[in-house]
């Protein structure tokens, strides 16, 4: 059984703050601060360019990728870390399309993170050749998978409501129809059990700064099923994806493994922060994370519905059908969230009316949940959201 009292001590959390926004940005692991400082002083400061060899910087994307692989049910050597989720999605999608034969349709759903749809819109436009994006409602995805679909591109957990797609079932349906399955794990990696191997997913991407706690702008990751490595060609190449980058050949010759999905020079300080953050997962069972997350989110939902009647549950009521977050609709959701944050409980808001709360057992307990509801109830009863100061929209919501 995972000791969540121990894991909580591994984070540097501000005094008096209840953090329910780890589904957007994970808090600071203490080891990350120490590791980055050491890398600055010893690696960059003392070794200078020798750090690429002496400190193992060149191998970091693969080493970090292997650590993430263990959290998403992928074999060693099939995940690499680096670039952003957007760049990785572009690489994975164009690689999948290169292997899809004569088919031209990318199928996604309207619950997908808009960023993913933007990437798909522009990738298909840039490739030309008749490629196009088809978007259907989440509940219509299964029926829309047919012989015209080249790639099924879905986010496992809906960023607004937490609705959870059945990765294994939809991947099986895609394969039966002759399509390739590409999954975005940004809101599920580190939050619930994932088994890319068992699901037989072809490609997957995810970020390092949410449940993996790698810090703002942390490197993302990309998974490529072994049978596609070296065969499916992304429409973006860089010297780090070359089989022998320091031969400086004029023609591109991709690495035969997951290295073919690398592009540019890895951001070392961000990469070591993510590497250090992954230390938190040593001795942690993801099944325990899921069980405890459901306990916390279920209690939160029960209390909010009983004590804050103005809020409407936007997430699936069945916890087995949602990720590690709970969302409520409220007409004045933005202002109410700002009032709640001012009271020491941090969640976030998603337009047009979603108040979003994440539950991460690594550093949250039942006492935090109950205190958070107390403060939310106070905001609603006092109608604190009517104060003009809370209606002023910041750039980031």
SEZAKE-122491 format. One record per residue: y, z, x of N, C-alpha, C, O in turn; residue in three letters. Coordinates in steps of 0.1 Angstrom, whole numbers, plus 5000, padded with zeros to 4 digits. Each point is the difference from the previous one (the first is absolute). Example, Ala and Ser with C-alpha at 12.3 -4.5 7.8 and 13.67 -1.06 7.14 Angstrom:
% SEZAKE-122491
494350785132501250004991501250005009500050075010ALA501149864986501150005009501150084992501150015005SER
//
This chain:
% SEZAKE-122491
498850005008501250004992501250005009500150085009UNK500949834988501250005008500950124998500250054989UNK500350005022500950125000501449954998500649965010UNK499950044978501449954998501150105004501149965002UNK498550175000501050095006500249965014501250015005UNK497849955002500149955014500849885001500949985008UNK498849924983500749875001501550024997500949935006UNK499550164985501450024997500750055012501249965002UNK498250125006500750055012500249895011500850025009UNK498649864989500249895009501349924998500349925008UNK500450114981501249934996501250085002500050134998UNK501149815005501350065002500849974987500749904999UNK499250194991500649994987501350094999499950115005UNK501249844990501250074999499850134991499349994990UNK501250125014499950124992500649994986501149944998UNK498150104992500550004987499949874992500449994989UNK499049915018499949864993498549984996499150035008UNK500849924980498749964995500049855000500849944993UNK498350005015500049865003499049934992498850005003UNK501649924986499149934992500349855001499949924991UNK500450045022500449865002499249945012500449905006UNK498450164997499249955011499549864997499549935009UNK500550034978499549864997501149905003499749884999UNK501550175006501049905004500350025015500149905007UNK499950224998500250035014499350135003500550114995UNK498549895014499450135003500950095009500849945007UNK499050194993500850095008499649995015499049945003UNK501750135005499850005014498950095005500050124998UNK498949825008499050085006500650065013500649935008UNK499150194995500550065012499649935013500749995010UNK498149964990499549935012500749875002500149965012UNK500549984978500749885002501350025008500349925009UNK500450194988501250035008499650025014500749955009UNK498350124994499650045013499549875008500349985012UNK499049944981499449885006501149905004500049945011UNK500950044980501149905002500950055012500449925008UNK499950214992500850055011499349985013500649975010UNK498150064990499249985013500049855004500149975012UNK499849944978499949865004501449965005500149915009UNK501050144986501349975005500250055014500449925009UNK499250204993500250065013499149955011500449965011UNK498350044986499049965010499849855000500149935010UNK499550014978499749865000501249915003500049935010UNK501050074981501149915002500950055012500449925009UNK499850214991500950065011499549995014500749965009UNK498050074993499450015013499349885004500149955011UNK499149994980499149895004500749874998499649905006UNK501550094986500749884998499149894995499150024992UNK501049865013499149894996498650025003499149944994UNK500650155016498650035003499350074989498850015000UNK502050044990499350074988499149914992499150054994UNK501249815007499149924992498550015005499149994993UNK500850035020498650025006499750155001498950044996UNK502050045010499750145003499950084988499150105000UNK501649874989500050084988499249944989500050054989UNK499449835013499249944990500749944989499549994989UNK501849975013500849954989499449874994500049984987UNK499449945021499549874995498850024990499849914991UNK499550205011498850024992500350084987499150024992UNK502250035007500350094988499749934987499550074991UNK500949815006499849944987498550014996499750024988UNK499449955021498650014997499550144998499250034991UNK501350065018499550144999500550064987499250074993UNK502049915004500650054987499349934988499750074990UNK500049815011499349924990498650064997499650014989UNK499750035022498750054998500150144993499150034992UNK501950055011500250134993500249984985499550074992UNK501349835005500349974986498849944993499750034989UNK499549895019498849944994499050114994499449984990UNK500650145017499150104995500550064987499250074993UNK502149915004500550054987499949904989500150044988UNK499649845015499949904990498749934999499849894993UNK499250175013498649954999499849865007499349924994UNK501350065017499949885007499350025014500150115005UNK499149794999499450025013501050005012501149954998UNK498550125013500950005011500249855005499149925000UNK502150065005500349865005500449904989500149895003UNK500250164985500449914989501450034995500549934991UNK500150175014501450044996500950005012499650065011UNK501649894988501050025011501350044994500349974988UNK500450115019501350054996501249935006499949965012UNK501150024981501249935005500749924989499549984990UNK501749985013500949934991500250084987499650124999UNK501049824991500350064987498949964990499349905003UNK500750174986499149954989500349864996499149924997UNK502250055002500449864995499449905010499549904996UNK500750125017499549905010498550004999499449895001UNK499950224998498650005000499549934987499049935000UNK501750094989499649944988500149845001499149934996UNK502050035010500249865002498849945009499549894997UNK500250185014498949965008498749994993499249905000UNK500550214992498750014993499949894989499049944999UNK502150044994500049914989499949855005499249924995UNK501550055015499949865005498749985007499549895000UNK499950215006498749995006499049974989499149925001UNK501050164988499149984989500149864994499049944997UNK502250025001500249864995499549895009499549904995UNK500550135018499549905009498549984999499449905004UNK500050214991498549994999499549984985498850004997UNK502249964994499650004986499749864995499849984988UNK500149925021499749864996501049944992501250005003UNK498449934986501049924992500750084990500949954993UNK498850185005500650084990501550035004500350005012UNK500550024978501550025003500650114993501250025002UNK498150074990500750104993499850145006498850045003UNK502350034999499950145004500250084987501049994993UNK498150105003500050074988500550155003499350065008UNK501749994985500450145001500450054986499849934990UNK500750195010500450064987501450055000500650025011UNK500050004977501450044999500250155003501150045001UNK497850035002500150145005500150015015500150115005UNK499749775001500150005015501350045005501049984993UNK499150075019501350035006500749875002499549915006UNK501850094989500749875001500049945014500049875001UNK500050215009500049955014498849905002500249905006UNK498750144989498849925002500149864993499649905004UNK501150114984500249874993501049925007499949875000UNK501150195006501049925007499349935012500349885002UNK498950195005499349945011499149884996500049905006UNK499350124983499149904995500949884995499649885002UNK501550144991500849894995500549925012499949875000UNK500650195011500649935011498949945009500249895005UNK498650184996498949945008499549874994499849915007UNK500050104980499449884993501149885000499649895001UNK501650154998501149905001500049935013500149885002UNK499950215009500049955013498849915004500249905007UNK498750144988498849925004499949874992499549905005UNK501250094984499949884992498649974995499350094996UNK500349795005498749954997499550044985498850004997UNK502250034995499650044986499650144998499650044989UNK500650055021499750144998501050064990501149965000UNK498450144992500850074991499550134997498950045002UNK502050054992499750144996499950014985500949954993UNK498150115002499850024986500050154998499250085007UNK501749974984500150154998499650034985500649944991UNK498550155008499650044986500250154999500250075010UNK499649984978500150154998498850065006498949945002UNK501250195003498950065007498750004992498949985006UNK501150044981498850004992499449864998498949994994UNK501949915010499549864998499449945013499649895000UNK500450195011499649945013498649954999499749895004UNK499450204992498549965000499849874993499249915005UNK501450074983499749884992500749885006499549894998UNK501550135011500749895006499349955013500449895005UNK498650184999499349955012499049894997499050024993UNK501349865011499249894997499949905012500450045011UNK499049844987499849915011501249945006499949935010UNK501350094984501249955006500750095010500849965008UNK498750174992500650105009499549995014498850015003UNK502249985006499650005014500050145006499050045007UNK502050044990500150145005500450104989501049974992UNK498350135006500450114991500750105009499550065009UNK501849964988500950095008500550114991500849984992UNK498750155011500350114991500350125009499650025011UNK501350074983500250135006499150104992500050004988UNK499250085020499050084993500650104991499650024989UNK501550055015500750104992501449954996500849975009UNK499550024978501349964996501150105005499950124997UNK501149835009501150085006500850084990500550105003UNK499649854985500850074990499250104992500450124999UNK498449844996499350094991498850065006499550104995UNK500049855017498950065006498749944994498950045005UNK501149864986498849944995499249955011500549935009UNK498250094990499049975010499149884996499350014990UNK500849885018499149894998498650045006499950085009UNK499149864985498650015005499849905010499649884997UNK500550165016500049905011498649935001499949885001UNK499050204998498749945001499749904989499549895003UNK500850154985499749914988500849875001499449904997UNK501950115006500849885000499749915012500149884999UNK499550195012499649915012498749934997499949885003UNK499250194990498749934996500349894991499449895001UNK501550134989500349894991500749885007499749894998UNK501250145012500649905008499049925008500149875000UNK499050205006499049935008499149914992499649895003UNK500050164985499249934991500649874995499449904997UNK502050105003500749884996500449915012500649904999UNK499050155013500349925012501350035007500549925008UNK500250194988501350045005499950105011499050075001UNK502049945007500250105010500850124995501049984993UNK498650145011500750124995500850075011499550035011UNK501849994986501050065009500650124993500549994989UNK499450135018500550124993501150075008499950005013UNK501150054980501050085006499750154998499850044988UNK500150035022499550145000501250105002499750125003UNK501549844996501250085003500050134993500350115006UNK499349894981500050124992498750074998499850084992UNK499249875016498750064999499450055013499250105000UNK501149845012499550045013500550145003501250035001UNK497850065001500450145002500150094988500350125001UNK499649824987500150074987498750014993499850094992UNK499449815009498750004993498949935008500449925009UNK498450104988498949935007500149854999500149954988UNK499849985023500049855000498849965008499850065011UNK499549844985498949955008500149844999499449944992UNK501450015018500149855000498749935002499849894996UNK499350175012498749945003499249994987499549904997UNK500450224996499250004988500649914989499349934992UNK502050065007500749924991499949855003500349914992UNK499450065021499949875005501349925000500149884998UNK501050205004501349945001500149905012499450035010UNK501449874988500249905011501150045009499949995012UNK501250054982501250045008500650124993499950024988UNK500850065020500850114995501250035009499949985012UNK501150074982501250045008500450144994499650044990UNK501250035018500550134996501150055009500149955011UNK500650154985501150055009499650135006499050074996UNK501849975014499750125008500850124997499950115005UNK501149874986501050114998499950084987500850094997UNK498349874994499850084988499050115002500350105007UNK498549884988499050115001499550025014499350105003UNK500949805006499650025014501150075009499750035011UNK501549994983501050095006500449955014500450095008UNK499749784994500449955013501549995003500449975011UNK500450074979501550005002500649874994499349904997UNK502050115001500749894993499949875008500250005012UNK499349894982499949885006498849995009499949925009UNK499150174990498850015008499349865000500149934990UNK499250045020499249875000499050004988499550104996UNK500349784999499149984989498649965006499950005012UNK499149974980498749965005499549894992500449974989UNK498749955017499349894993498550005004499650035011UNK499649954978498649995001499549854998500649944991UNK498550025017499449874998498550015000499450055010UNK499949914980498650004999499449935012500549895003UNK498550165004499649945013499749854999500249935009UNK499250034980499749864999501249905000499949885002UNK501350184995501249924999500749995014500849915002UNK499050195006500750015013499749885008498949975003UNK502249965002499849895008499849874992500149895005UNK499750124982499749894991501249974991500549894999UNK500050224995501249984991501250015008500250105008UNK500749814991501249995009501350034993500449934991UNK500250195012501350034994501149905005499949945011UNK501050044980501149905003501150075008501249974998UNK498550125010500950075009499350045013499050084999UNK501449885012499450035012501050055010501149985000UNK498350115009500950055011499150035012498850004999UNK501850035012499350015013499050115000499050005007UNK501250114985499150115000498749974992499050075001UNK501049824991498849954993499249905008498949964996UNK501650005016499449915009498750075006500050125003UNK499049804999498850055007500350065013499450105004UNK501549845004500450055013501549995002500549915006UNK500350184988501449995000500749985013501049935002UNK498450135008500750005013499549885009500349995012UNK499049914982499849885007501249904997500249905007UNK500650144983501249924996499749854999500749925004UNK498350064988499649864997501149944990500550084992UNK499749795009501049944991499449984986500849994990UNK497950005008499449984987499450134995499550085008UNK500649944979499550134995498549994998499449914995UNK499950205011498650014999499750144994500150105008UNK499649924979499950134994498950085005498949955004UNK501350184997498950105002498949984990500349964989UNK498550065015498849974991499850124991499249994990UNK501450135012499850114991501250034993500949924997UNK499350214999501150054992501449975008501050004994UNK498949995019501249975008500749884996501249985003UNK498149934990500749874995501050034990500949924997UNK499150204997501050044990501250075006500950054993UNK499149965021501250065006501049895002499749885001UNK501650165000501049895003500950055011499949945011UNK501050154987501050045010499750135008498950064997UNK501949975012499950125008500050124992500950024991UNK498150075010500050124991501150105003500450015012UNK500250054978501050105002499450135004499650084992UNK500549955021499250115006500350134995499150084996UNK502249965003500450134995499650024986499550114997UNK500649794995499550024986498550004999499450074992UNK500049865017498549995000499450145005499050044994UNK501650025015499550135005500350114989499250094999UNK501949894994500250104989498949994989499550104995UNK500249785002498949984990498750055006499250064992UNK500549915020498850045006499950165000498950054997UNK502250015006500050155000499850054985499350104998UNK501449834993499850044986498650004995499650084991UNK499749825014498649994996499150125005498950014995UNK501650075014499350125004499850094989499050084999UNK501949924991499950094989498749984992499550094994UNK499949795007498849974992498850045007498950004994UNK501150055018498950065007499450124992500750094997UNK498149904998499450114993500349994985499550094993UNK501249815002500349994986499149904993499749905006UNK499850144983499149914992500849944989500750074992UNK499349805007500949934990499550034986500850004991UNK497950035007499650044987500650134996500350024988UNK499950075021500750134997501449974996500650074991UNK500149845016501349964997500149954986500950054992UNK498249875004500049944986499850114990500750004990UNK498350095012499750104990501350094998500350044989UNK500350015022501150095000501249934994500850064992UNK499449815011501149934995500049994984501050024994UNK497849965001499849994986500350144994500650014989UNK498950095017500350144995501550024999500550054990UNK500249925020501550025001500749914990500950054992UNK498849835007500749914991499650024985500949994992UNK497950065006499750034986500750124995500550014989UNK499650095020500850124996501549974998500650054991UNK499949875018501449964999500249924986501050034993UNK498249885004500149924988499950094988500949994990UNK498250105009499850104989501350084998500450024989UNK500150035022501250094999501249934996500850044992UNK499449845014501249924996500049964986501050014993UNK497849945002500049964986500250124990500549984989UNK499150145015500250124992501450055001500550064990UNK500249925021501350075002501249905001501150054999UNK498649825002501149915001499849884990499649895004UNK500550144983499749904990500849875001499649904993UNK501550105014500849885001499449895009500449895001UNK498550155007499449915009498749944995499250074993UNK500749805009498849934994499149965012500449935009UNK498350104990499149975011499949855001499749934990UNK500550025022499949855002498749975008499649885000UNK499750215006498849985007498850014991500150054989UNK498849895015498850014992499650154998500150085010UNK499549964978499750144998498750045007499950115005UNK499249804996498750035007500350005015500349895006UNK499550225001500350005015499149915008500449965011UNK498550004984499149915007500649865000499549915008UNK501550064984500649874999501449995006500749914998UNK499650205010501349995007499850055014499050065004UNK502049915004500050055014500550145001499750084992UNK501049955019500450145003501450034996500850065007UNK499649884981501450024996500050014984499049954994UNK502050115001500250004985501549964998500950055006UNK499349864984501349954997500350034985499250004991UNK502150045007500550024986501249914997500849985009UNK499349974979501249934996501050094994499750094992UNK501649885011501150084994501249915001500349955011UNK500450044978501249925000501050035011500649905006UNK499550224997501050045011499250055013500350095006UNK498649834996499150045011500750015014499750095007UNK501249824996500650005013500850135002499950075010UNK501049964980500850125001499250125000500350105007UNK498749914985499150114999499350035014499950115004UNK499749785002499350015013501050055010499750095009UNK501649874991501050045010500250154998500250085009UNK499949974978500250144997498850085005500250115005UNK498649844994498850075004500050015015499750105006UNK500749795001500050005015501150105005499750075009UNK501449944984501050105003499550144999500550095006UNK498549934985499350134998498950025010499350104998UNK500449815011499050035010498749944998499050035007UNK500849884982498849934998500249855001500849944993UNK498650005017500249865003498949914994498850015004UNK501649914987499249894995500849875002500950005008UNK498849904984500949885001500049934986499450044991UNK501449855009500349934988499749855002500349955010UNK499149984980499849865000500549944987499650044989UNK501349865013500649944988499049944991498949955004UNK501350054983501350044994500050154996501150054998UNK497850025001500150134994498850095005499750104993UNK499849875018498850085005500350115010500749975010UNK499050154987500050125009498650015006499050024993UNK500949975020498849995007499750125009500950055007UNK497950014992499650125007498749985007499049964994UNK500950065019498849985008499450135003500750105002UNK497949904999499350135003499149985012499049935000UNK501450145011499349995012499550135005500750095005UNK498049944993499450135002500150055015499950125003UNK500449785006500150045014501150115002499950085009UNK501149924982501150095002500550064987501050075000UNK498349904989500550054987498950084993498849975001UNK501650144993499150094993500450024986501049954995UNK498250124997500250024986501350084998500749984990UNK499650115018501350084999501249905001501050024992UNK498949885017501149905001500149934986501149974996UNK497849994999500049924987500750084989500849954993UNK498850185006500550084989501550035002500850004990UNK499650025022501550025003500849874997501150014995UNK498349885008500649874998500249984985501149954995UNK498050084996500149994986501150104995500749964991UNK499350165014501050094996501449945002500950014991UNK499349935021501349955003500349874991501249984997UNK497849945001500249894991500350044986500949944994UNK498450165001500350054987501550054999500749984990UNK499750095020501450055001501049884999501050014993UNK498749885015500949894999500149944986501149964996UNK497850034997500049944987500650094990500849964991UNK499050175010500650104990501550015001500750014991UNK499749995022501550015002500749864999501249995000UNK498049914998500549865000500949975012501049955000UNK498450105012500849985012500249865004500949965007UNK498349954987500149865003501249944994500449885004UNK500450194988501249954994501250025009501149944998UNK498750135013501150025010500349865006499149945005UNK502150024995500449865006499549985014499749895004UNK500350225004499649985014498649955002499749935010UNK499450104980498649955002499849864995498949945001UNK502150004993499949864994500449905011499849884997UNK500850165014500449915010498849955008499350085006UNK500449794993498849945006500249985016501049955004UNK498150115003499949985014499349865003499449944991UNK500750025022499349875003498550014999499349914996UNK500150215007498650024999499850104989500650114999UNK498549864991499850084989498650075000499750084991UNK
//
